[in-house]
Amino acid sequence: MRVDLRSDTVTVPTEKMRKAMYEAEVGDDVFGEDPTINRLQEMAADICGREAALFVPSGTMANQICVRVQAPRGSEVILEEESHIFLHEVGGLAALAQVQTRLVKGVRGILQPQDIAPLFRPPGDIHAPKTSLVCIEQTSMMAGGTIYPLETIKEISRLAHEKGARVHMDGARLFNAVVASGIPARDFAAPVDSLMFCLSKGLCCPVGSMVVGNNDFIEEARVARKLYGGGMRQAGILAACGIVALTEMIDRLEEDHEKAKIIARAIEGSHLVKPDWNRPETNIIIFSLREPKAGELVKKLADRGVLCLDLDDYRIRMVTHKDVSFEGARYASEVLGELLQ
Ligand code: TLP
């Protein structure tokens, strides 16, 4: 048996997606003439209760566009210290947007309003950069897919707006949070200035993310997308998958969360694991070993057909998704349980 838990990015498109790709009506999207992309953008805006949306090739590009448009060069951006935007986007904040970062440790990956409140730079200080943006991550990947409570998002946005800053939500796995919490995407999207979500993770599309916000912001984002080389042509072929994803792949994420809980049972109570790991709320499991042997454990699991990632010497990450069956999840749980004895 082979169970690939390295990421939900490994999911392959469904039959329906492939059929939709084949049949997609297309046009040149740089001219705004791809009807399938236009439809997907309308759907994304609508589901998030916002004015407009933009189809972009990747989550990384989506985040970098949102930072670029909202954080002027030389300004300061507040982020969680293990956020994807800071940790895994190849230094794009420095290289592309040319902003500086103010890193904060969250609680279970979640920024706490009282921790960031003192960090907004006071206006009028000639020594200080302007605090332009706060970035939050829904769900918080490196904390194990934890969910930002809606009240926390509202409070962070209230604070930021009061200080003249904006808020961007990296919602790569927004719909995992939606399904697990029962809170509609539009509620999570309402308090923030920009957000993005990925089609290419649990929603199983081969490519694509959506940037969402108000009309003026999306107009600027379209220019930044072109600057970053993300202006695509007959990409309705890809957007067609996104339409299938938003229509019928959201509710099934619940299954992925159940599979994560099955696998997590194997970790509970193991003397080899540090006890303070975050129990899975969505589709990501991250736990730390007491000894720096994560690489060794990943290899032993791979020898038994269970693929996952070591994040460092101690931490292991497993991600469930459509292409892991319940049988596969039970098998992974069994093997992991044996190796953690
Ligand atoms: N995450 C990938 C890797 O890059 C680590 C993964 O396997 O989890 N925001 C968040 C929270 C993400 O987890 C990711 C991808 C992105 C943004 C970027 O999306 P892509 O891979 O489409 O550039």
Boltz pocket constraint, residues with backbone or C-beta under 6 A from the ligand:
constraints:
  - pocket:
      binder: B
      contacts: [[A, 6], [A, 7], [A, 8], [A, 9], [A, 57], [A, 58], [A, 59], [A, 60], [A, 61], [A, 63], [A, 84], [A, 85], [A, 88], [A, 137], [A, 139], [A, 141], [A, 170], [A, 172], [A, 173], [A, 198], [A, 200], [A, 208], [A, 209]]
      max_distance: 6.0
